[in-house]
Amino acid sequence: MNVAELLESRQKDWLELENLVNRLKSPVGRFSLKSDDIVKFTGLYRAACADLALSEAYQLPPGVVRQLNDLVGRAHNQLYTDQSVGWRTLPRYLFYELPKNLFSDMFFWGGMLMFFGPMFLCAALAFLLPDFAQKTIGQETLDSMERMYSKPLEEMGEQERTSMYGFYIYNNAGIGLQVFAFGAFFAVGGIFITIFNAVYLGTVFGHMATVPQAATFFEFVTAHGPFELTAIAMSAGAGLRIGFSMVMPDGRDRMDAVTLAARRSGPFVLLAVFFFGCAAFIEAFISPNPLEFLKPFGIAPLVFKRGIALLSAGFLIAYIMILGGFAWMTERRVKT
């Protein structure tokens, strides 16, 4: 076989290897690879290494040898790249990769829509229609919520405020765990649990806005709401990704699809845990606190807590929308 025939027979494999290398360099392309693609990549890489080692015997032109050497080097870097996040790469990951992945993730936005959509709708219906809350969650639940906030926070004892704090930590963190865990089982359970809790919370918010206990209720829930509610929606999206990977493995082996989905959802779950932690801190030290030290300055506790809520919401918007959107657009610009 002469050089021309050899090049013609091997160029197709080299070109295919180069396409796979380019896909592996892209985060989107990397996650779109199937198990068959990975097997093909390793086989093409070994064949290219053999071609490079025998390039002198093949009497390949110097330009082709340089091209092949570059291709083998890039393939080697993708095959043996270090995927771990160390202290050096942690800032880039936290402030570039993670918000970019959130911004571009359809399951994250699906979880946000699936949770906040029914929640705001039911809050509006409960506020506008007097009988909606009673028919949706029952009069007994409404009476219990009204009794819990029957006294202003400054008139409550330490034990009463602590019991309110414990109830919400247990309840809302439990919701986050439920929507993730049930979503991971074929998605249907997660969708049901997420919508159920969104309807429940939205109805409570809308009803409590119409009763005399409204001031106490919103003074307690306002400050920690942005972090806590976002964490619930994020948990729902992470669970849905795993659940849908079971139903639609996209041509992969089902176990491979679930493993890949879990790997992608893992950082989102950890971020949701961090947001739950932020909400718990605010809920422990600010939400149930009457903040009497603010009185000499003429600052109402509710105004201060609204300020905390605005700062929290601003952080979430900046992290997901601004940082994430900027990183996503930057990557698209580089690709084009």
Secondary structure per residue as TSV (DSSP state, phi and psi in degrees):
chain	resnum	aa	ss	phi	psi
A	1	M	-	360.0	124.2
A	2	N	-	-80.2	175.4
A	3	V	H	-61.6	-41.7
A	4	A	H	-61.5	-43.3
A	5	E	H	-66.9	-37.8
A	6	L	H	-63.7	-46.9
A	7	L	H	-61.5	-41.0
A	8	E	H	-64.6	-36.3
A	9	S	H	-76.7	-26.9
A	10	R	H	-100.0	-20.3
A	11	Q	H	-59.3	-36.9
A	12	K	H	-61.8	-43.3
A	13	D	H	-67.7	-39.5
A	14	W	H	-64.4	-40.6
A	15	L	H	-65.0	-40.6
A	16	E	H	-65.2	-40.2
A	17	L	H	-63.0	-41.2
A	18	E	H	-62.9	-39.5
A	19	N	H	-63.1	-41.0
A	20	L	H	-67.5	-37.6
A	21	V	H	-61.8	-44.4
A	22	N	H	-63.6	-37.3
A	23	R	H	-67.7	-37.5
A	24	L	H	-68.4	-28.3
A	25	K	H	-69.3	-27.1
A	26	S	S	-91.0	130.8
A	27	P	H	-57.5	-39.3
A	28	V	H	-66.6	-45.5
A	29	G	H	-65.4	-37.6
A	30	R	H	-59.0	-44.5
A	31	F	H	-77.9	-12.2
A	32	S	H	-88.1	-10.0
A	33	L	-	-69.3	138.9
A	34	K	-	-95.6	169.5
A	35	S	H	-61.2	-35.7
A	36	D	H	-64.0	-35.2
A	37	D	H	-65.2	-40.5
A	38	I	H	-64.7	-43.3
A	39	V	H	-61.5	-44.0
A	40	K	H	-63.0	-40.3
A	41	F	H	-60.0	-47.3
A	42	T	H	-64.9	-37.3
A	43	G	H	-66.2	-42.8
A	44	L	H	-66.1	-36.4
A	45	Y	H	-63.7	-46.0
A	46	R	H	-62.5	-40.3
A	47	A	H	-65.9	-39.6
A	48	A	H	-66.5	-37.4
A	49	C	H	-61.9	-41.2
A	50	A	H	-65.6	-40.7
A	51	D	H	-62.3	-41.2
A	52	L	H	-66.5	-41.3
A	53	A	H	-64.6	-31.0
A	54	L	T	-101.2	12.3
A	55	S	H	-60.5	-34.1
A	56	E	H	-69.8	-41.5
A	57	A	H	-65.8	-34.3
A	58	Y	H	-74.6	-15.9
A	59	Q	T	57.8	48.6
A	60	L	-	-74.4	148.7
A	61	P	-	-61.8	149.6
A	62	P	H	-56.1	-38.8
A	63	G	H	-63.3	-39.6
A	64	V	H	-68.8	-38.0
A	65	V	H	-62.6	-43.6
A	66	R	H	-62.7	-42.7
A	67	Q	H	-61.4	-43.3
A	68	L	H	-69.3	-38.8
A	69	N	H	-63.0	-41.4
A	70	D	H	-65.3	-41.5
A	71	L	H	-63.9	-45.3
A	72	V	H	-62.5	-40.3
A	73	G	H	-63.1	-44.4
A	74	R	H	-67.8	-37.4
A	75	A	H	-66.0	-39.9
A	76	H	H	-60.9	-43.4
A	77	N	H	-62.9	-36.4
A	78	Q	H	-73.8	-35.2
A	79	L	H	-72.4	-36.7
A	80	Y	S	-113.7	19.9
A	81	T	-	-65.3	148.2
A	82	D	-	-85.6	113.9
A	83	Q	-	-91.2	-4.2
A	84	S	-	-73.4	153.5
A	85	V	-	-101.7	110.7
A	86	G	-	-101.2	-177.0
A	87	W	T	-62.9	-33.2
A	88	R	T	-69.2	-39.2
A	89	T	T	-92.4	-7.7
A	90	L	H	-60.5	-46.4
A	91	P	H	-59.3	-41.8
A	92	R	H	-64.2	-40.2
A	93	Y	I	-65.0	-45.4
A	94	L	I	-69.4	-35.6
A	95	F	I	-110.3	5.7
A	96	Y	I	-134.0	-62.9
A	97	E	I	-65.9	-49.3
A	98	L	H	-65.4	-49.4
A	99	P	H	-63.8	-32.4
A	100	K	H	-64.7	-43.9
A	101	N	H	-64.1	-38.2
A	102	L	H	-64.0	-47.9
A	103	F	H	-60.9	-34.5
A	104	S	T	-98.9	5.8
A	105	D	-	-94.1	118.5
A	106	M	H	-71.2	-27.0
A	107	F	H	-73.0	-34.5
A	108	F	H	-61.1	-49.3
A	109	W	H	-68.6	-31.8
A	110	G	H	-63.5	-42.9
A	111	G	H	-63.8	-40.7
A	112	M	H	-62.6	-46.1
A	113	L	H	-66.6	-42.2
A	114	M	H	-66.3	-28.6
A	115	F	H	-91.0	-53.9
A	116	F	H	-74.6	-28.4
A	117	G	H	-60.4	-60.2
A	118	P	H	-61.9	-32.7
A	119	M	H	-64.1	-49.9
A	120	F	H	-67.1	-36.2
A	121	L	H	-63.5	-47.0
A	122	C	H	-69.4	-32.6
A	123	A	H	-62.7	-42.5
A	124	A	H	-66.6	-42.2
A	125	L	H	-66.0	-41.4
A	126	A	H	-66.7	-32.0
A	127	F	H	-74.6	-36.9
A	128	L	H	-91.1	-31.0
A	129	L	-	-111.2	114.4
A	130	P	T	-58.4	-35.2
A	131	D	T	-91.2	-6.7
A	132	F	H	-63.0	-46.5
A	133	A	H	-63.6	-42.2
A	134	Q	H	-63.6	-42.4
A	135	K	H	-71.9	-26.1
A	136	T	H	-85.9	-48.6
A	137	I	H	-119.8	-2.7
A	138	G	-	92.8	146.5
A	139	Q	H	-67.0	-34.6
A	140	E	H	-60.8	-42.9
A	141	T	H	-64.3	-41.8
A	142	L	H	-64.1	-42.0
A	143	D	H	-63.0	-39.4
A	144	S	H	-63.8	-43.3
A	145	M	H	-64.4	-40.5
A	146	E	H	-66.6	-39.1
A	147	R	H	-64.5	-37.3
A	148	M	H	-62.2	-31.8
A	149	Y	T	-112.5	29.2
A	150	S	S	-73.0	-19.4
A	151	K	S	-121.1	146.2
A	152	P	-	-59.8	154.5
A	153	L	G	-59.3	-36.5
A	154	E	G	-68.9	-18.6
A	155	E	G	-93.6	-8.5
A	156	M	S	-82.0	147.7
A	157	G	-	-76.0	166.9
A	158	E	H	-60.6	-37.5
A	159	Q	H	-66.5	-38.1
A	160	E	H	-65.3	-44.2
A	161	R	H	-65.8	-37.8
A	162	T	H	-65.6	-38.3
A	163	S	H	-66.6	-37.1
A	164	M	H	-63.3	-44.3
A	165	Y	H	-61.3	-46.6
A	166	G	H	-63.0	-38.3
A	167	F	H	-61.3	-46.3
A	168	Y	H	-72.5	-36.7
A	169	I	H	-61.6	-48.2
A	170	Y	H	-64.2	-44.8
A	171	N	H	-68.1	-52.8
A	172	N	H	-76.0	-37.7
A	173	A	H	-65.2	-35.6
A	174	G	H	-64.0	-37.9
A	175	I	H	-61.8	-44.3
A	176	G	H	-59.4	-42.6
A	177	L	H	-65.9	-39.9
A	178	Q	H	-63.4	-49.7
A	179	V	H	-65.8	-30.6
A	180	F	H	-74.8	-48.1
A	181	A	H	-65.1	-44.9
A	182	F	H	-71.6	-31.0
A	183	G	H	-66.2	-29.8
A	184	A	T	-73.0	-9.3
A	185	F	T	-107.0	85.6
A	186	F	T	61.8	18.5
A	187	A	T	71.8	-34.6
A	188	V	H	-60.9	-46.0
A	189	G	H	-61.1	-40.4
A	190	G	H	-65.0	-40.6
A	191	I	H	-61.6	-44.9
A	192	F	H	-63.8	-49.1
A	193	I	H	-63.5	-40.9
A	194	T	H	-63.6	-47.9
A	195	I	H	-66.4	-39.5
A	196	F	H	-58.2	-49.3
A	197	N	H	-69.3	-33.3
A	198	A	H	-64.3	-42.7
A	199	V	H	-63.7	-44.3
A	200	Y	H	-62.2	-52.3
A	201	L	H	-65.1	-42.2
A	202	G	H	-62.4	-40.6
A	203	T	H	-64.8	-41.4
A	204	V	H	-62.1	-45.9
A	205	F	H	-61.0	-47.1
A	206	G	H	-64.5	-42.0
A	207	H	H	-67.1	-45.1
A	208	M	H	-64.8	-21.4
A	209	A	T	-71.9	-12.9
A	210	T	T	-104.9	-2.8
A	211	V	S	-108.5	164.0
A	212	P	T	-61.4	-22.4
A	213	Q	T	-81.6	8.3
A	214	A	H	-58.0	-42.5
A	215	A	H	-61.5	-45.3
A	216	T	H	-66.3	-42.1
A	217	F	H	-59.8	-51.6
A	218	F	H	-73.2	-25.9
A	219	E	H	-65.0	-33.1
A	220	F	H	-80.4	-41.6
A	221	V	H	-91.5	-16.1
A	222	T	T	-64.6	-48.9
A	223	A	T	-63.5	-44.2
A	224	H	T	-93.3	-2.9
A	225	G	H	-57.4	-48.8
A	226	P	H	-56.8	-47.4
A	227	F	H	-66.3	-44.2
A	228	E	H	-68.1	-46.2
A	229	L	H	-68.7	-38.0
A	230	T	H	-64.5	-38.2
A	231	A	H	-64.5	-37.7
A	232	I	H	-63.6	-47.9
A	233	A	H	-63.6	-37.8
A	234	M	H	-66.3	-38.8
A	235	S	H	-63.5	-38.5
A	236	A	H	-62.9	-44.3
A	237	G	H	-63.5	-40.0
A	238	A	H	-65.3	-40.3
A	239	G	H	-66.4	-38.2
A	240	L	H	-62.7	-38.1
A	241	R	H	-59.1	-45.6
A	242	I	H	-67.5	-41.6
A	243	G	H	-62.0	-44.5
A	244	F	H	-68.9	-27.5
A	245	S	H	-67.2	-26.4
A	246	M	H	-73.9	-39.7
A	247	V	H	-77.5	-41.8
A	248	M	-	-127.1	83.6
A	249	P	-	-72.3	-2.6
A	250	D	T	60.0	44.5
A	251	G	T	82.6	-6.7
A	252	R	S	-88.8	164.8
A	253	D	-	-59.8	138.6
A	254	R	H	-58.4	-39.5
A	255	M	H	-66.2	-39.3
A	256	D	H	-63.7	-40.8
A	257	A	H	-63.8	-42.5
A	258	V	H	-67.3	-40.6
A	259	T	H	-62.0	-43.9
A	260	L	H	-63.9	-42.5
A	261	A	H	-64.4	-40.4
A	262	A	H	-65.2	-37.4
A	263	R	H	-65.5	-38.0
A	264	R	H	-74.5	-33.7
A	265	S	H	-78.6	-24.4
A	266	G	H	-51.6	-52.0
A	267	P	H	-61.2	-34.1
A	268	F	H	-67.7	-38.3
A	269	V	H	-65.6	-43.2
A	270	L	H	-63.5	-38.4
A	271	L	H	-66.5	-38.7
A	272	A	H	-62.8	-39.6
A	273	V	H	-61.6	-41.0
A	274	F	H	-62.0	-43.3
A	275	F	H	-65.2	-38.8
A	276	F	H	-60.8	-39.6
A	277	G	H	-63.3	-42.6
A	278	C	H	-61.6	-43.8
A	279	A	H	-63.5	-39.9
A	280	A	H	-64.6	-40.3
A	281	F	H	-61.9	-47.6
A	282	I	H	-63.8	-40.5
A	283	E	H	-67.4	-29.5
A	284	A	H	-80.2	-40.0
A	285	F	H	-109.4	-14.4
A	286	I	T	-121.2	-51.4
A	287	S	T	-55.5	-50.2
A	288	P	T	-87.3	2.1
A	289	N	-	-89.0	127.2
A	290	P	-	-68.5	-12.4
A	291	L	-	52.9	50.9
A	292	E	G	-65.3	-20.8
A	293	F	G	-66.1	-14.5
A	294	L	G	-81.2	-17.5
A	295	K	G	-59.1	-42.4
A	296	P	G	-59.8	-24.0
A	297	F	G	-91.6	-0.4
A	298	G	T	72.1	23.8
A	299	I	-	-103.5	121.9
A	300	A	-	-72.5	140.2
A	301	P	H	-54.9	-40.7
A	302	L	H	-63.8	-37.8
A	303	V	H	-64.1	-42.7
A	304	F	H	-62.3	-43.3
A	305	K	H	-69.3	-33.3
A	306	R	H	-64.2	-36.6
A	307	G	H	-63.6	-40.5
A	308	I	H	-61.8	-42.4
A	309	A	H	-63.1	-41.4
A	310	L	H	-65.9	-40.8
A	311	L	H	-63.1	-42.3
A	312	S	H	-63.8	-47.0
A	313	A	H	-63.4	-39.2
A	314	G	H	-62.8	-39.5
A	315	F	H	-63.2	-45.1
A	316	L	H	-62.9	-43.1
A	317	I	H	-64.8	-43.6
A	318	A	I	-64.2	-41.1
A	319	Y	I	-70.6	-47.6
A	320	I	I	-84.2	-48.7
A	321	M	I	-82.7	-47.5
A	322	I	I	-80.2	-57.7
A	323	L	I	-63.1	-47.0
A	324	G	H	-63.7	-45.1
A	325	G	H	-63.7	-40.3
A	326	F	H	-63.7	-45.4
A	327	A	H	-65.0	-40.0
A	328	W	H	-64.7	-45.1
A	329	M	H	-67.6	-35.5
A	330	T	H	-62.8	-43.5
A	331	E	H	-66.1	-40.4
A	332	R	H	-64.3	-37.2
A	333	R	H	-66.2	-38.8
A	334	V	H	-65.1	-40.9
A	335	K	H	-65.7	-36.1
A	336	T	-	-84.0	360.0
